[in-house]
Amino acid sequence: MLWVIQENLCLDTNIEPDAYEFALRMIAVWQPSRAFVFDIALTHEGYKIVEINCINSAGFYAADVSKIVNALQTMQC
């Protein structure tokens, strides 16, 4: 498990299966554009979307930026 601490932000490279499934369900419901980012949080009512932004607003944090660039370059329009 990799933890990255930046101010009050804690990133874990392991994604909970329930969180991943929630994200996929939300993407199936609505996508604002071909490339976007959204933050989710686990609340006492279940997972919720906290915010949605265009890819230009993404904070890359501990992400593999080369994978993101490659995915954007190979994306079908």
Summary of the structure (lengths in Angstrom):
residues: 77
radius of gyration: 13.5
end to end distance: 35.2
largest distance: 38.4
contacts: 139
relative contact order: 0.16
helix: 34%
strand: 32%
